[in-house]
Amino acid sequence: MRSIKFSLSRKSTTGWDAAVHLTEVYLSGDRKADQLLDELPIEFIGDRRAACQSLFLGALRHGHRTQAALQGLLRKKARAGVEAILLVSGYELLDADAERHPKIIHHAVERSKQLINRFEQGFLNAVLRKLPDALAGIDAEQAPAAYYSHPAWLVAHWQKEFPESYRELLEWNQEIPATYLKIYDESIQGPAGLEATNWPQFYRITPQISWQVDLHPLLNQGNAYIKDPSTRLAPALLAPQAGESVLDLCAAPGGKAYDMAHAMKGSGLIVAVDLPGNRIARLDANLSTLRSADLQCKIIKSDLLELDAATFEAQDLPLRYDAVMLDAPCSNTGVIQRRTDVKWRLRPKDIAQCAKLQLQLLHSAARFVRAGGRIVYSTCSIEAAENQHVVDAFLKSKSGQAFELEDSARSLPWETGHDGAGAFRLRRNS
Ligand SMILES: C[S@@+](CC[C@H](N)C(=O)[O-])C[C@H]1O[C@@H](n2cnc3c(N)ncnc32)[C@H](O)[C@@H]1O
């Protein structure tokens, strides 16, 4: 398959064409939606980029519903190029009033002439004409997984985990997420078009805002960061103080480090650890905006499970810290509204596998907490298996005996109105 930059380099390429192309690449490979959007050529800007993003993410957000509707219309699975057109069109049909459906179908058939062969065009035409009725025939009560466009196993799992509220969760995940800017320095006047929220320092970014003109000058100076209000929970629990030593584990790209550096009033030590790889460059760029004469920020590129005393000694860094943040990798079930392709990637065994790794990471992280110090274990999962159960298993273990659970915070998106998360503060007594 040709590169995204090459395929979209023609001036005549529309946002719709680009969305179909990204959807095809997504269906054919193992790249995440964010990565594909990041690969759009820089000249692909303005309305074309916005249309591409909205159609591509809409196709994925509602893709399971469109696939369910197509089941009765296709004898065998369509080639990824054809399926991509059907998913983008399915989203457009769901998003529009019935009187616009013929226009949507006509447009898809016309644009597809340059994308698929004549046989496929005839087939597409026939299927698209039946798609609106097939979509309308899916009932929320009888077929919640198809209607709310989630894998059936995940819906069955949440029906057990959240019997009272799984529908609210499914509805939440299907909404288009808000984007928030956190402004740390109260003296900074944000641009017009930022909307205040109930969460201090968080502003909703409205369509009036220009990323290029309004936001870029504000970002990357250490005083503002694009992040969801749920990200405040774990740093607030850890509450690092000025002058303390903080070990930020699983740190990249550095969002939690921003909160912690500001809580520390720019004084102390932050040692950030993440796996070697391309996330380190963004971590480094973010930390470089936080460093000051009084705040040292160091990076260790390492697997936490292999982190040992020698690595710290080699960089002349302490081995034990006042405060440790472990923002563990997780199933991401709390952020599906924002990262809709998580629904496509997640497999039934993933939650248990994440929990197993998280417990290993917590054991490894706990070694670096000084006596009397604290550690916050945090995830952006809403699964008990990845939150409370990991902490319970740790506390029951031999090394967990030295710790006690002091406090915790949880966000279930349908209750809080922002992304889901779990955070637990453990104190080391000895
Ligand atoms: C939830 S993200 C961290 C987000 C970050 N704390 C922030 O606030 O911007 C999880 C991170 O864990 C890192 N990670 C996963 N497994 C790891 C391991 N074994 N050792 C170190 N880092 C790991 C990933 O590379 C990823 O950057």
The ligand as an SDF file (V2000), in Angstrom:
LIG
                    3D

 27 29  0  0  0  0  0  0  0  0999 V2000
   -0.8410    5.7990   30.1580 C   0  0  0  0  0  0  0  0  0  0  0  0
    0.6390    6.0450   29.2870 S   0  0  0  0  0  0  0  0  0  0  0  0
    1.4330    7.2310   30.2780 C   0  0  0  0  0  0  0  0  0  0  0  0
    0.9370    8.6540   30.1290 C   0  0  0  0  0  0  0  0  0  0  0  0
    1.8210    9.6460   30.8820 C   0  0  0  0  0  0  0  0  0  0  0  0
    1.9920    9.3070   32.2730 N   0  0  0  0  0  0  0  0  0  0  0  0
    1.2630   11.0580   30.7760 C   0  0  0  0  0  0  0  0  0  0  0  0
    0.6340   11.5090   31.7220 O   0  0  0  0  0  0  0  0  0  0  0  0
    1.4740   11.6870   29.7460 O   0  0  0  0  0  0  0  0  0  0  0  0
    1.5020    4.5870   29.6750 C   0  0  0  0  0  0  0  0  0  0  0  0
    2.9930    4.6380   29.3610 C   0  0  0  0  0  0  0  0  0  0  0  0
    3.5660    3.4390   29.8870 O   0  0  0  0  0  0  0  0  0  0  0  0
    4.6970    3.1460   29.1220 C   0  0  0  0  0  0  0  0  0  0  0  0
    5.0870    1.7440   29.4360 N   0  0  0  0  0  0  0  0  0  0  0  0
    4.4210    0.6180   29.1160 C   0  0  0  0  0  0  0  0  0  0  0  0
    5.0690   -0.4530   29.6040 N   0  0  0  0  0  0  0  0  0  0  0  0
    6.1700    0.0040   30.2480 C   0  0  0  0  0  0  0  0  0  0  0  0
    7.2420   -0.6130   30.9310 C   0  0  0  0  0  0  0  0  0  0  0  0
    7.3000   -1.9420   31.0460 N   0  0  0  0  0  0  0  0  0  0  0  0
    8.2160    0.1650   31.4470 N   0  0  0  0  0  0  0  0  0  0  0  0
    8.1650    1.5110   31.3110 C   0  0  0  0  0  0  0  0  0  0  0  0
    7.1560    2.1680   30.6710 N   0  0  0  0  0  0  0  0  0  0  0  0
    6.1800    1.4150   30.1440 C   0  0  0  0  0  0  0  0  0  0  0  0
    4.2270    3.3800   27.7050 C   0  0  0  0  0  0  0  0  0  0  0  0
    5.3250    3.5690   26.8380 O   0  0  0  0  0  0  0  0  0  0  0  0
    3.3760    4.6460   27.8860 C   0  0  0  0  0  0  0  0  0  0  0  0
    4.1220    5.7920   27.6010 O   0  0  0  0  0  0  0  0  0  0  0  0
  1  2  1  0
  2  3  1  0
  2 10  1  0
  3  4  1  0
  4  5  1  0
  5  6  1  0
  5  7  1  0
  7  8  2  0
  7  9  1  0
 10 11  1  0
 11 12  1  0
 11 26  1  0
 12 13  1  0
 13 14  1  0
 13 24  1  0
 14 15  1  0
 14 23  1  0
 15 16  2  0
 16 17  1  0
 17 18  1  0
 17 23  2  0
 18 19  1  0
 18 20  2  0
 20 21  1  0
 21 22  2  0
 22 23  1  0
 24 25  1  0
 24 26  1  0
 26 27  1  0
M  CHG  2   2   1   9  -1
M  END
$$$$
